[in-house]
Amino acid sequence: MNSVDDNLYTELIESPTNGLKAIMCRVTHTNQDFFGTCSIVPFENARLAEQHSRELCVRAHSISNIFDLGKDGVHLNIYGPEHLILDVKIVTDFCNYLEETWDFKMTLSMRNQPVLVSKNYLNTPVDLSQFSAEAIFRVIKKFQNRKGVYSSLMKVAIQGLGKVGMCLAKFCYDEGYQIYASDISNDRRKEAQALYGVIPVQADQIYMQDCTVFCPCAISGTLNASTMPQLVCQFIVGSAQFQKNPNNYKLIDTNQPIWAPDILMDPSILAYFFNKKEVYFRRLELLV
């Protein structure tokens, strides 16, 4: 059986008016419909841009398979010198050119990462923060029910009090959980404490916080070989991306702590299901 990597193909296109380039990486070319994401990055090395695109294409294909979308995985990497990447008009004009050339539409999602969809599925730019927080909370509730823990005994540690983390804090507060949280902003820590009774924790201490659930909702890559051994929790679920290999999408329960991979709450799948959230939640329920 061929691996996903064996079925990848890439196509390069250059802007006719400026120095921007784009690499489209797709798993197959047999399906007229596709699903994936777009990155806009200050790469100038074509090899690095292609590698980045291939990795995220495989991730998109995994998400499509996990949620049974029946679509080809795809990733579009727009890259070039930083001064061009930071010019909104130049990037927008190039995106419009790419949409016409490759017959697709891009819709903005959380983290300024556009979601790439074929023209027969369109969405509108939306804020996915509350949707993401509710998805995390529902996974927490399922873990709680499975373990039979009273809400008053649930202790949740939230890393990052941005839009997702703050929404999650409200969900947990309404459920009666004890909440600990860290954030680089002292103002956000104070706000969460005033609104939801959050107990503030220093950023470097959040990993060692004794809790039931650890929720990484800040930048990607915070859970790694040096921070993982510090965790004192039973379960991990959060919105920070690239926590686990995309193929390991089932709950991992052979070792502690149990981990619900971030791919289940990826911004691309949340944007796809934004107008049919209950369909997403039913599928999420089956996966975890």
Secondary structure, 3 states (H helix, E strand, C coil): CCCHHHHCEEEEEECCCCCCEEEEEECCCCCCCEEEEEEEECCCCHHHHHHHHHHHHHHHHHHHHHCCCCCEEEEEEEECCHHHHCCHHHHHHHHHHHHHHHCEEEECCHHHCCEEEECCCCCCCCCCHHHHHHHHHHHHHHHHHHHCCCHHHCEEEEECCCHHHHHHHHHHHHHCCEEEEECCCHHHHHHHHHHHCCEECCHHHHHHCCCCEEEECCCCCCCCCCCHHHCCCCEECCCCCCCCCCCCCCCECCCCCEECCHHHHCHHHHHHCHHHHHHHHHHHHHHC
